[in-house]
């Protein structure tokens, strides 16, 4: 692979990493709020002993769980891009 091609791929991956890291920060903020909301609704469901409240609590918990899975996907993509970046940097060193 040519030095130019490696440099181009590194720049593209760097931009994507920056975007994913910003997204992860947003996801983490939202996750805290969703977990708190799910916990509050779970307590309300226990106290109210009402199926409607229990259903809302379950939905809030499912929403928080879906958000966690999205976070896991973003973290995995960041790890993969960092690994690829390391490989490209190694290739850049040998392309000299």
C-alpha positions, -999 to 999 in steps of 0.1 A, spaced: 0 0 0 14 34 -9 22 61 17 -4 84 1 -31 58 4 -22 50 40 -23 87 49 -57 92 32 -71 62 52 -56 75 84 -72 109 79 -106 93 72 -104 70 102 -93 99 124 -124 119 114 -146 89 121 -130 83 155 -136 119 165 -172 116 155 -177 84 173 -161 97 205 -184 127 204 -213 104 199 -202 83 228 -202 113 251 -237 121 241 -248 85 245 -233 83 280 -252 114 291 -284 101 277 -278 67 293 -275 82 328 -309 99 323 -325 68 309 -312 46 337 -324 71 363 -358 73 347 -361 35 345 -351 32 382 -377 58 392 -404 41 372 -395 7 387 -400 21 422 -432 38 412 -444 5 397 -437 -13 430 -454 13 451 -484 18 428 -490 -19 422 -507 -8 389 -502 -27 356 -501 5 336 -472 18 357 -455 -16 355 -458 -16 317 -443 19 316 -415 8 338 -408 -22 316 -407 1 285 -383 25 302 -361 -5 311 -362 -18 276 -354 16 262 -324 19 285 -312 -16 275 -315 -7 238 -295 24 245 -268 3 262 -266 -20 232 -261 10 209 -233 22 232 -217 -12 230 -218 -10 192 -201 24 192 -174 13 217 -167 -18 195 -165 4 164 -141 28 182 -119 -2 192 -119 -15 156 -109 18 142 -81 22 167 -68 -12 158 -70 -4 121 -53 29 127 -24 11 145 -21 -13 115 -20 17 91 6 34 112 27 3 111 23 2 73 32 38 71 65 31 89 74 3 65 63 22 34 92 47 38 
